[in-house]
Each structure stands twice: as C-alpha cells, then as structure tokens.
Amino acid sequence: MKKKLLSLLLSCALLCGALAGCGGNNAPAASGSPSSGTSQEETVKTLTTCVGAELNTLYPLNMDPQNNIATKLCYEGLVNYVDGEVVPCLAERWEFTNEGKDLTFYLKEGVTFHDGTSFNAEAVAADFAFAHENPNFSGIAACANLESVEAVDEYTVTFHYPAPYFAYLMDFCYPEVMILVSPAVIEEGNFQSMKGVVGTGPYVYEEIVDGEYVRFVRNENYWGEQPYYDEVIVKYIPEASARLQALQNGEIDMIYGNALLSWDDYDQAITLPNIAGVVSETDSETRNLVLNASGTMSDLKVREAVAYAIDTKALSDGLTYGYETVADGKLFPSGIPYTDVELNVIRTYDPDKAAVLLDEAGWTLNASGVREKDGQTLTLKCTYDSGEVLNKPLATALKSQLAQLGIDLQTEGQEQMTWWQEGLAGNYDITLWNTEQPYTSPQNFFIPMAGRSPHYPSLQGIEGGEDFIALIAAFQATDDTQEVQEIFTQLLNFDNDNVLDLPLMYVKDMVVYNTDKIAGYTFTSTPMFFDINNLQPAK
C-alpha cells in the first residue's frame, strides 16, 4: 500500500482518554443497539465511521491526519494532554532531574501489547531509540534532541537530553507518533512501514480491505475499562456528498472533524431525519496562510497589501456561517501559553490601504483591471492540500477577494505529499498551512521553520531571517519561563512584522451522527481528535 508523510510536521495528534488518563470509559453500560442499516437487535455492537482518504498506514512513523479517527483505538502514549494539563497514561508519574536534562517515567505495570509482548522499560527504550533516528520526527524535540534512553529497571525509564527544554513533557503528548508499539514490529532503519499494527490500546487492528474499510475489534485483554463497542469499522468514502448519503441511509453512524465536513455539510446534515450534530466550544487550530517572502512577494509592501486585501469576516461568515471566529491577526487562539503578546501592528481589512501599498510597490492597474509592473502581471500561485474539504472553497474565496485589488491568484489543490514537497521547495506564493493543536503550540509551529516547513525558503533571504532561526534554536535549550516568553514575543512579532503568516480563522471541529445509534458526543480539550470514550451510544 502507498505510504504517506504528513504534510504537517506537527499539525497535526490524537489524545488517549479525556478525563483522568487514557483508560477511562464514560459510555453507558453495554446494551444491545441496532447496527447500521438494520432494525434488528445486534449481537455485535458495531460503530461505523468514515475517512476521506484510505488509511494507507496506521504506523506511528509518518503523521497522517486521516489516521486521527482510528489511531487512538490501537495505540497509547506515556502521557496525555487534558484541559491544559499533562496527565498519566502508560506512565503513572514522572520527574525531571539533573537540572532538567533528565526525564524519568515510572510505568504502569501489568500492560501487554496486542501480540502478548510485555510493556516495560525495555520496550519504551527500544521505541524511542528508534523514533530518535526517524527523520520524520525531526521537529519533535523530545525525540530529535535525545542523547540516550535508559531502562533503569523493569518499569522505570529515563530520557537523557543535552539541555533542558520547557516543552519536553508536552512533546510526549503526541498520540500519532509519541506512542508505544511492540518491539517485535520495529524494523531497524525502516521509517515507512512496520510488520504490524501492534499497540496497547482498547482495540486491536483486525483487517483492511483496500479501497473499502479498516476493522478494529475490542481488546479483551485491555488494562483499562472495556470499551462499549465490540468493533469499529472505518470506511473509505472520498466524496463529501457520498459521506452524507451514507450517514443518512444508515451505512455509517457518524462523520467526524473539519477535514471531512464543510460547514455547508454540517448545516445540511443536521436538517436530516435522525441526524444530530455538535460543534466544539474549544478552538482546534488556526486556518493560516503562509506568504512566501521571495520572488514576486519579496517586497514587504506586496505581502502587506495581501493582508489588507483579505476580508476575514467575510470568509468566516460566508464559509463557516460564523462558527469559526476571526483571528484578528493573532496566530494562536487565546489561552495558548506564551502567545498572548502585544503585536507591533494589527492589520485589518482595508482595501484602500492595500491599493496604495501596491501602487507604491510599482504594481499599477492596467486596462484589464489587473496589476502589472514592467510588463508583468501580478499573478500569485496559491497551493493547498486538496484532502481538506474547506481548502478549495477557501482558496476560491481568496481568489475573488484579491481580484478586487487587481491581483490574479491562481489556485492549485495538490495531493498531500505533493503539496508538502512543493512547499518545502518554495514553489508557491501563498499556501494554506494551519497552526498546531494546543499542546504543541507555539513551539512546534516555529521549530519546523528552521528547515522543515514552507517558511524556510523565504527565511533564507529575508533580513533578520538568520536571527529568527537562531531564536528558534534558543528556546529549545532552556526551561526558563521568562526567557521562553521573551523569545516567543520576538518570534511572533518578527513573523507578524514581515507578514510571513496571515491567520484567518480559529478552527472549530464538529461531528454529525445518527441518533438511532448515538446519543451524543462530548469533545475533549483537543477537539480535532476523536475519542471513542466520549461517545454516548443510544439506548
């Protein structure tokens, strides 16, 4: 099967558990419920959901947002992030020693992997020694900066680092990648595939039928509370209209997340008989534009003109019906540590100012209403990941808004891997790249800028770019909170001053479901990731 690399180095994470850890279960006691598409009482309680791209890999080697609906079923990590706090999962407790350079985890006993292998310190050490060598994890400091990992005794493991870092523990909250697999499936040097999908989670990977579905069955030897559903089926349905039809006719029980649902889809779905929906109260991430500060956009006035030309309120109202709030120039929603800083300038919609800036930059309107300079039209290339449903209409709306200023925006949807590679190469003028989830922000939004994000090509030529990259290195070598705050204040202002990013809206997640099978869903504090324990089955 084709393997995919996540286009977001760190965009993308599934949390295990929602309240006090990863083994909790808030679902009601088991009672027979009808299966999808039948009115007969079922003996096997089945939950059926869907994805828009095939689950080509469920291995914690490459991060793929399509896996978010399923990965948590079979994998768990040492810790979780819940309501702003790091909480235990496979580790019961932890401590920093050696001036913050050593992080020791004390592991839960009596846990086994799905293949019967014992979960212990040796397994953890093997997992993370392997992860350290994985180039796909280069933006995760807890992996990339690792000097060694030591199995102190059977259930104690220590991670040794060259310097303290304020976010080491937060890094361990990455559930797609910073999770535990059986040592038996690790193949040295192979960072694209494993011999099996073998974790410790509440469900065991059972089968995949290419082009159709993946099936998981309940782990009868699970260390925590047994989940409600006997099996979970994840169907591959690439078209949004087909997903809604499948939900309506009972072929699937729910559709989860903004990658699969536009707000038109959501509003349409909740009008259907026996279909309900819920929108998260917490923001998941930020819809963001990366502006390439090279080529045509090397002139700061052009980038500023683009910022003033975009009506974010119109985008919010027109594409999300106001569900997603306007970002107002700030890269991260409120409440994210170190990001509540006073920016040197806030740019709001002002087409007159945009026009003046373009005139000053030498881009004047021709007879056709298009900006030109020295015989060249102001044509910008806008790329986006075609796998996310709102990206195409968002790019189309941006094209329309910029056209009013005489800017010709050429939009291009690309398959995820292509989009990411083209971004790293700088083959774009504007690209859609969202910020990270709460526990990885802002550190893991900035870390890739030093070499593994679409920002890097333009940083090479921009004045102050080297100093910016040096600041990124600096915050990875300290746990002094005051110093960290000072660094992020500088980073956020440099990014904003130079219009390297243009935040649009704060993303909300949503779920729609068949009320014959599901009574409700409670979002976790990281709503972009599905937690089956927070699903309430219908009685």
C-alpha positions as CSV (number, residue, x, y, z in Angstrom):
1,M,0.0,0.0,0.0
2,K,1.1,3.6,-0.7
3,K,2.6,5.3,2.4
4,K,2.1,9.0,3.1
5,L,4.1,11.5,5.1
6,L,2.1,14.0,7.0
7,S,2.3,17.4,5.4
8,L,2.2,19.0,8.8
9,L,5.3,18.1,10.7
10,L,3.5,18.6,13.8
11,S,-0.1,19.6,12.6
12,C,-1.4,17.6,13.3
13,A,-2.4,14.3,17.2
14,L,-4.9,12.0,19.0
15,L,-5.3,12.1,22.8
16,C,-5.8,8.9,24.8
17,G,-8.6,9.4,27.4
18,A,-10.4,12.5,28.2
19,L,-10.6,12.9,32.0
20,A,-8.0,11.3,34.1
21,G,-6.0,9.3,31.7
22,C,-6.2,7.0,28.6
23,G,-8.1,4.1,30.1
24,G,-11.3,5.8,31.2
25,N,-14.6,5.0,29.6
26,N,-17.6,7.3,30.0
27,A,-20.0,5.3,27.9
28,P,-23.1,3.7,29.5
29,A,-23.1,0.0,30.3
30,A,-23.4,-2.3,27.3
31,S,-26.9,-2.9,26.0
32,G,-27.9,-4.2,22.5
33,S,-28.3,-1.5,19.9
34,P,-29.2,-1.7,16.2
35,S,-26.4,-2.0,13.7
36,S,-26.1,0.5,10.9
37,G,-28.7,-0.2,8.2
38,T,-30.8,-2.7,10.2
39,S,-33.6,-2.5,12.8
40,Q,-32.7,-5.9,14.3
41,E,-31.1,-6.1,17.7
42,E,-27.4,-6.8,17.1
43,T,-25.3,-9.3,19.0
44,V,-22.1,-7.5,18.0
45,K,-22.1,-3.8,18.9
46,T,-20.6,-2.0,15.9
47,L,-19.6,1.6,15.4
48,T,-19.1,2.6,11.8
49,T,-17.5,5.8,10.7
50,C,-15.5,7.0,7.7
51,V,-12.4,8.8,6.3
52,G,-11.9,10.7,3.1
53,A,-8.6,9.1,2.2
54,E,-7.6,5.5,2.7
55,L,-5.9,4.5,5.9
56,N,-2.8,3.5,4.0
57,T,-0.8,3.3,7.1
58,L,-1.6,3.1,10.8
59,Y,2.0,3.0,11.8
60,P,3.4,5.7,14.2
61,L,6.1,6.6,11.8
62,N,4.5,9.2,9.5
63,M,1.9,11.5,10.7
64,D,-1.3,11.5,8.6
65,P,-4.4,13.4,9.7
66,Q,-6.6,10.8,8.2
67,N,-5.4,8.4,10.9
68,N,-6.7,10.6,13.7
69,I,-10.1,8.9,13.7
70,A,-8.5,5.5,14.2
71,T,-5.0,5.6,15.6
72,K,-6.2,6.1,19.2
73,L,-8.1,2.9,19.0
74,C,-5.0,0.8,19.0
75,Y,-2.2,3.0,20.4
76,E,-1.4,4.8,23.6
77,G,1.3,7.0,24.9
78,L,3.1,7.6,28.2
79,V,1.0,10.7,28.9
80,N,-2.0,12.7,27.6
81,Y,-2.9,16.3,27.4
82,V,-6.3,17.1,29.0
83,D,-7.7,20.6,29.8
84,G,-4.3,22.3,29.8
85,E,-2.6,19.6,31.9
86,V,-0.4,16.7,31.2
87,V,-2.0,13.6,32.8
88,P,-0.8,9.9,33.2
89,C,-1.5,7.2,30.7
90,L,1.0,4.4,30.3
91,A,3.3,6.3,32.7
92,E,1.9,6.7,36.2
93,R,4.2,9.6,37.1
94,W,7.4,11.4,36.0
95,E,10.1,13.7,37.3
96,F,12.9,15.9,35.9
97,T,16.4,15.6,37.4
98,N,19.9,16.7,36.5
99,E,18.9,20.4,36.2
100,G,16.1,19.5,33.8
101,K,18.2,17.4,31.4
102,D,16.9,14.0,32.5
103,L,13.2,13.0,32.3
104,T,12.2,9.8,34.2
105,F,8.9,8.0,33.7
106,Y,7.6,5.4,36.1
107,L,5.5,3.0,34.1
108,K,2.2,1.3,34.6
109,E,2.6,-2.4,35.4
110,G,0.6,-5.4,34.0
111,V,0.2,-3.9,30.5
112,T,0.7,-6.1,27.4
113,F,0.9,-5.3,23.7
114,H,-1.7,-6.8,21.4
115,D,0.8,-9.5,20.4
116,G,1.4,-10.6,24.0
117,T,4.7,-8.7,24.4
118,S,5.2,-7.1,27.9
119,F,5.0,-3.3,28.1
120,N,8.1,-2.4,30.2
121,A,11.1,0.0,30.3
122,E,13.0,-2.0,27.7
123,A,10.1,-1.7,25.2
124,V,9.9,2.1,25.8
125,A,13.6,2.4,25.3
126,A,13.5,0.5,22.1
127,D,10.6,2.5,20.8
128,F,12.2,5.9,21.4
129,A,15.7,4.9,20.4
130,F,14.1,4.0,17.1
131,A,12.0,7.2,16.9
132,H,15.1,9.3,17.5
133,E,16.5,8.1,14.2
134,N,13.3,8.8,12.3
135,P,13.8,11.9,10.1
136,N,10.0,12.5,10.1
137,F,10.2,13.3,13.8
138,S,13.0,15.9,13.5
139,G,10.6,18.7,14.6
140,I,9.7,17.0,17.9
141,A,12.4,18.0,20.4
142,A,11.8,15.1,22.8
143,C,12.8,12.8,20.0
144,A,15.2,14.8,18.0
145,N,17.3,16.0,21.0
146,L,17.5,12.7,22.7
147,E,21.1,11.7,23.7
148,S,20.1,8.3,25.1
149,V,17.2,6.5,26.7
150,E,17.9,4.2,29.7
151,A,15.9,1.3,31.1
152,V,16.7,1.9,34.8
153,D,14.7,-1.1,35.9
154,E,11.7,-3.1,34.6
155,Y,9.2,-0.2,35.0
156,T,11.5,2.9,35.1
157,V,12.9,4.6,32.1
158,T,15.0,7.8,31.8
159,F,15.4,10.0,28.8
160,H,18.7,11.9,28.7
161,Y,19.0,15.3,26.9
162,P,21.9,17.6,26.4
163,A,20.0,20.7,27.7
164,P,16.7,21.5,29.5
165,Y,13.7,22.4,27.4
166,F,10.4,23.8,28.6
167,A,8.3,21.6,26.4
168,Y,9.8,18.1,26.6
169,L,6.9,16.7,28.5
170,M,4.4,18.4,26.2
171,D,6.1,16.6,23.2
172,F,5.2,13.3,24.7
173,C,1.5,14.2,24.2
174,Y,1.7,13.4,20.5
175,P,-0.5,10.4,20.2
176,E,0.1,9.6,16.5
177,V,3.8,9.3,16.9
178,M,4.9,9.5,20.6
179,I,3.1,6.3,21.3
180,L,4.2,2.8,22.1
181,V,4.4,-0.1,19.7
182,S,5.5,-3.7,20.3
183,P,9.3,-4.0,19.9
184,A,8.5,-7.0,17.7
185,V,7.2,-4.8,14.8
186,I,10.1,-2.4,14.7
187,E,12.5,-2.8,11.7
188,E,15.8,-1.0,12.1
189,G,16.2,1.7,9.6
190,N,12.7,1.3,8.1
191,F,10.8,4.5,8.8
192,Q,8.0,4.0,6.3
193,S,6.4,0.7,7.4
194,M,6.2,-1.8,10.2
195,K,5.5,-5.5,10.4
196,G,2.2,-5.0,12.1
197,V,-0.2,-2.6,13.9
198,V,0.5,-3.6,17.5
199,G,-0.1,-1.2,20.3
200,T,-1.6,-1.4,23.8
201,G,-4.9,0.4,23.1
202,P,-8.6,-0.7,23.7
203,Y,-8.9,-2.0,20.1
204,V,-6.9,-4.5,18.1
205,Y,-6.4,-3.9,14.3
206,E,-8.2,-6.8,12.6
207,E,-8.2,-6.3,8.9
208,I,-8.1,-3.9,6.0
209,V,-9.9,-4.2,2.7
210,D,-8.2,-1.9,0.3
211,G,-10.5,0.7,-1.1
212,E,-13.3,-0.2,1.4
213,Y,-12.7,-0.2,5.1
214,V,-10.5,-1.0,8.1
215,R,-11.9,-3.0,11.0
216,F,-10.9,-3.0,14.7
217,V,-12.1,-5.4,17.4
218,R,-12.2,-4.9,21.1
219,N,-9.0,-5.8,23.0
220,E,-10.3,-8.3,25.6
221,N,-7.0,-8.1,27.5
222,Y,-7.1,-4.3,27.8
223,W,-5.6,-3.0,31.0
224,G,-8.3,-0.3,31.4
225,E,-12.1,-0.4,31.3
226,Q,-13.5,-2.3,28.4
227,P,-15.0,0.0,25.7
228,Y,-18.7,-0.2,24.8
229,Y,-18.4,-1.3,21.2
230,D,-17.3,-4.7,20.1
231,E,-15.9,-3.5,16.9
232,V,-15.2,-0.3,15.0
233,I,-15.3,-0.1,11.2
234,V,-13.7,2.9,9.4
235,K,-15.0,3.1,5.8
236,Y,-13.2,4.9,2.9
237,I,-15.6,7.4,1.4
238,P,-13.7,10.0,-0.6
239,E,-16.7,12.3,-1.7
240,A,-18.4,14.6,0.8
241,S,-21.8,14.1,-0.7
242,A,-21.4,10.3,-0.6
243,R,-20.5,10.5,3.1
244,L,-23.6,12.5,3.9
245,Q,-25.7,9.9,1.9
246,A,-24.1,7.1,3.8
247,L,-24.9,8.7,7.1
248,Q,-28.5,9.3,6.0
249,N,-29.1,5.8,4.9
250,G,-27.5,4.2,7.9
251,E,-24.4,2.9,6.2
252,I,-22.3,4.8,8.7
253,D,-23.1,6.1,12.1
254,M,-21.1,9.3,12.2
255,I,-18.8,11.8,10.4
256,Y,-16.1,13.4,12.5
257,G,-14.0,16.5,12.0
258,N,-13.5,19.6,9.8
259,A,-11.3,17.6,7.4
260,L,-14.3,15.6,6.3
261,L,-17.1,18.2,6.9
262,S,-17.6,21.6,5.5
263,W,-20.0,23.9,7.3
264,D,-22.4,23.5,4.4
265,D,-22.2,19.8,5.0
266,Y,-22.8,20.2,8.7
267,D,-25.8,22.5,8.4
268,Q,-27.3,20.2,5.7
269,A,-26.7,17.1,7.8
270,I,-28.4,18.4,11.0
271,T,-31.6,19.0,9.0
272,L,-31.9,15.4,8.0
273,P,-34.2,13.0,9.9
274,N,-32.5,11.1,12.8
275,I,-29.3,13.1,12.4
276,A,-27.8,15.4,15.0
277,G,-24.6,17.4,15.4
278,V,-22.3,19.0,17.9
279,V,-19.7,21.8,17.4
280,S,-16.7,22.1,19.7
281,E,-16.5,25.0,22.0
282,T,-12.7,25.0,22.0
283,D,-10.7,26.0,19.0
284,S,-8.7,23.3,17.4
285,E,-6.1,25.3,15.4
286,T,-5.8,28.3,13.2
287,R,-6.6,28.5,9.4
288,N,-3.5,30.2,8.2
289,L,-1.8,31.5,5.0
290,V,1.9,31.2,4.6
291,L,3.3,34.0,2.4
292,N,6.5,33.3,0.5
293,A,8.8,36.3,1.1
294,S,10.7,35.7,-2.1
295,G,10.1,36.2,-5.8
296,T,7.1,38.3,-6.5
297,M,6.3,38.5,-2.8
298,S,9.8,39.5,-1.7
299,D,8.5,43.1,-1.4
300,L,7.0,43.6,2.1
301,K,4.6,46.1,0.6
302,V,3.1,43.4,-1.6
303,R,2.7,41.0,1.4
304,E,1.1,43.8,3.5
305,A,-1.2,44.6,0.6
306,V,-2.4,41.0,0.5
307,A,-3.0,41.1,4.3
308,Y,-5.1,44.3,4.0
309,A,-7.0,42.9,1.0
310,I,-8.4,39.9,2.7
311,D,-11.7,40.3,4.4
312,T,-11.5,37.6,7.1
313,K,-15.0,38.4,8.5
314,A,-16.5,37.7,5.0
315,L,-14.6,34.4,4.9
316,S,-15.9,33.4,8.3
317,D,-19.5,34.4,7.6
318,G,-19.5,33.0,4.0
319,L,-17.6,29.7,4.5
320,T,-18.3,28.9,8.2
321,Y,-21.5,30.9,8.8
322,G,-19.7,32.5,11.7
323,Y,-19.0,29.2,13.5
324,E,-15.2,30.0,13.2
325,T,-14.2,33.3,14.8
326,V,-11.9,35.7,13.0
327,A,-8.3,35.5,14.1
328,D,-7.7,39.3,14.2
329,G,-4.0,39.0,13.3
330,K,-3.1,36.5,16.0
331,L,-1.6,33.2,15.1
332,F,-3.0,31.3,18.0
333,P,-6.3,31.3,19.9
334,S,-6.5,32.7,23.4
335,G,-5.2,30.6,26.2
336,I,-2.2,29.1,24.4
337,P,0.9,29.6,26.6
338,Y,3.4,32.3,25.5
339,T,1.2,33.6,22.7
340,D,-0.7,36.4,24.4
341,V,1.7,39.1,23.3
342,E,1.2,42.7,22.1
343,L,1.9,42.8,18.3
344,N,3.6,45.8,16.8
345,V,0.9,46.1,14.2
346,I,-2.6,44.6,13.6
347,R,-3.7,44.6,10.0
348,T,-7.5,44.5,9.4
349,Y,-9.4,44.6,6.2
350,D,-8.6,47.9,4.4
351,P,-8.7,47.6,0.5
352,D,-7.9,51.3,0.1
353,K,-4.6,50.8,2.0
354,A,-3.9,47.7,0.1
355,A,-4.3,49.6,-3.2
356,V,-2.0,52.4,-2.0
357,L,0.7,49.8,-1.0
358,L,0.5,48.1,-4.4
359,D,0.8,51.5,-6.1
360,E,3.9,52.3,-4.0
361,A,5.4,49.0,-4.9
362,G,5.0,49.8,-8.6
363,W,2.1,47.5,-9.3
364,T,-0.4,49.6,-11.1
365,L,-3.8,48.7,-12.7
366,N,-3.9,48.1,-16.4
367,A,-6.8,48.5,-18.7
368,S,-8.0,45.0,-17.8
369,G,-8.1,45.8,-14.1
370,V,-5.1,43.6,-13.3
371,R,-2.0,44.9,-11.6
372,E,1.2,44.9,-13.6
373,K,4.8,46.1,-13.3
374,D,7.4,46.2,-16.1
375,G,5.1,44.3,-18.4
376,Q,4.5,41.5,-15.9
377,T,1.1,40.9,-14.3
378,L,0.7,40.4,-10.5
379,T,0.0,36.7,-10.6
380,L,0.3,34.7,-7.4
381,K,0.3,30.9,-7.0
382,C,-1.8,29.6,-4.1
383,T,-1.5,26.0,-3.2
384,Y,-3.4,23.9,-0.7
385,D,-3.8,20.3,0.5
386,S,-6.8,19.0,-1.5
387,G,-7.6,16.4,1.2
388,E,-9.2,19.0,3.5
389,V,-12.8,19.9,2.4
390,L,-12.7,23.6,3.2
391,N,-9.4,24.4,1.5
392,K,-10.8,24.6,-2.1
393,P,-13.7,26.9,-1.3
394,L,-11.4,29.0,0.9
395,A,-8.8,29.3,-1.9
396,T,-11.7,30.3,-4.3
397,A,-12.9,33.0,-2.0
398,L,-9.4,34.3,-1.6
399,K,-9.0,34.5,-5.4
400,S,-12.2,36.5,-5.6
401,Q,-11.2,39.0,-2.8
402,L,-7.7,39.6,-4.3
403,A,-9.1,40.0,-7.7
404,Q,-10.9,43.2,-6.5
405,L,-7.4,44.7,-5.9
406,G,-6.2,43.5,-9.3
407,I,-4.2,40.5,-8.0
408,D,-4.5,37.4,-10.2
409,L,-4.5,34.5,-7.7
410,Q,-4.0,31.1,-9.4
411,T,-5.2,28.3,-7.0
412,E,-4.0,24.7,-7.1
413,G,-5.1,21.9,-5.0
414,Q,-2.4,19.2,-4.5
415,E,-2.3,15.7,-3.1
416,Q,-0.9,16.0,0.5
417,M,2.6,14.7,-0.2
418,T,3.0,16.8,-3.4
419,W,1.7,19.9,-1.5
420,W,4.2,19.4,1.3
421,Q,7.2,18.8,-1.0
422,E,6.3,21.8,-3.2
423,G,6.0,23.9,0.0
424,L,9.5,22.8,1.2
425,A,10.8,23.8,-2.2
426,G,9.2,27.2,-2.1
427,N,7.1,26.6,-5.2
428,Y,4.2,28.8,-4.1
429,D,3.4,32.4,-3.3
430,I,0.7,31.6,-0.8
431,T,-0.1,28.3,0.7
432,L,-2.6,27.1,3.3
433,W,-0.9,25.7,6.4
434,N,-2.7,25.6,9.7
435,T,-1.1,26.1,13.1
436,E,-0.8,23.3,15.7
437,Q,-3.1,21.9,18.3
438,P,-2.9,23.4,21.8
439,Y,-0.3,21.3,23.5
440,T,2.2,21.7,20.6
441,S,1.8,25.4,20.1
442,P,3.7,27.6,19.6
443,Q,6.9,25.7,19.9
444,N,6.2,23.1,17.2
445,F,4.8,25.7,14.8
446,F,8.2,27.6,14.9
447,I,10.6,24.6,15.1
448,P,10.0,23.4,11.5
449,M,10.6,26.9,10.3
450,A,14.3,26.2,10.8
451,G,14.3,23.8,7.9
452,R,11.2,21.6,7.5
453,S,8.3,24.0,6.7
454,P,7.2,26.1,3.8
455,H,8.5,29.2,5.7
456,Y,12.2,28.1,5.4
457,P,12.9,29.0,1.7
458,S,11.9,32.7,2.2
459,L,13.6,33.0,5.6
460,Q,16.9,32.4,3.8
461,G,16.7,35.8,2.0
462,I,14.7,37.9,4.4
463,E,16.6,40.5,6.5
464,G,16.8,39.2,10.0
465,G,16.0,35.6,8.9
466,E,19.2,34.1,10.4
467,D,18.5,35.8,13.8
468,F,14.9,34.5,13.7
469,I,16.2,30.9,13.2
470,A,18.7,31.4,16.0
471,L,15.9,32.3,18.4
472,I,14.1,29.1,17.4
473,A,17.2,27.2,18.5
474,A,17.5,29.2,21.7
475,F,14.0,28.3,23.1
476,Q,14.8,24.6,22.6
477,A,17.7,24.9,25.1
478,T,16.0,26.4,28.1
479,D,13.3,25.8,30.7
480,D,13.4,29.4,32.0
481,T,9.8,30.5,31.5
482,Q,10.7,34.2,31.4
483,E,13.3,33.6,28.7
484,V,10.9,31.5,26.8
485,Q,8.2,34.2,26.9
486,E,10.7,36.9,25.7
487,I,11.8,34.7,22.8
488,F,8.2,34.0,21.7
489,T,7.4,37.7,21.9
490,Q,10.2,38.3,19.5
491,L,9.3,35.4,17.2
492,L,5.6,36.3,17.0
493,N,6.4,40.0,16.3
494,F,9.0,39.2,13.6
495,D,6.6,36.8,11.9
496,N,3.8,39.4,12.0
497,D,6.0,42.4,11.1
498,N,7.2,40.6,8.0
499,V,3.8,39.1,7.1
500,L,5.2,35.6,6.9
501,D,1.9,34.2,8.1
502,L,-1.6,35.5,7.8
503,P,-4.0,33.9,10.3
504,L,-7.6,33.9,9.1
505,M,-10.0,32.0,11.5
506,Y,-9.8,29.8,14.5
507,V,-11.0,26.3,13.5
508,K,-13.9,24.6,15.2
509,D,-14.4,20.9,14.9
510,M,-17.8,19.2,14.5
511,V,-19.4,15.8,14.5
512,V,-22.7,14.6,12.9
513,Y,-24.2,11.3,13.9
514,N,-27.2,9.0,13.5
515,T,-29.3,9.4,16.6
516,D,-30.6,5.8,16.3
517,K,-27.0,4.7,17.2
518,I,-25.5,7.6,19.1
519,A,-27.0,9.8,21.8
520,G,-24.3,12.4,21.9
521,Y,-20.6,13.3,21.9
522,T,-18.5,15.4,24.3
523,F,-15.4,17.0,22.7
524,T,-12.1,16.7,24.5
525,S,-9.9,19.7,25.1
526,T,-8.2,18.8,21.8
527,P,-11.3,18.6,19.6
528,M,-9.6,17.8,16.4
529,F,-9.1,14.3,17.6
530,F,-11.8,11.8,18.1
531,D,-12.1,10.0,21.5
532,I,-14.4,7.0,21.4
533,N,-14.7,7.1,25.2
534,N,-16.6,10.4,24.9
535,L,-19.2,8.9,22.5
536,Q,-22.6,8.1,24.2
537,P,-24.4,5.2,22.5
538,A,-28.1,5.4,22.1
539,K,-30.0,3.1,24.4
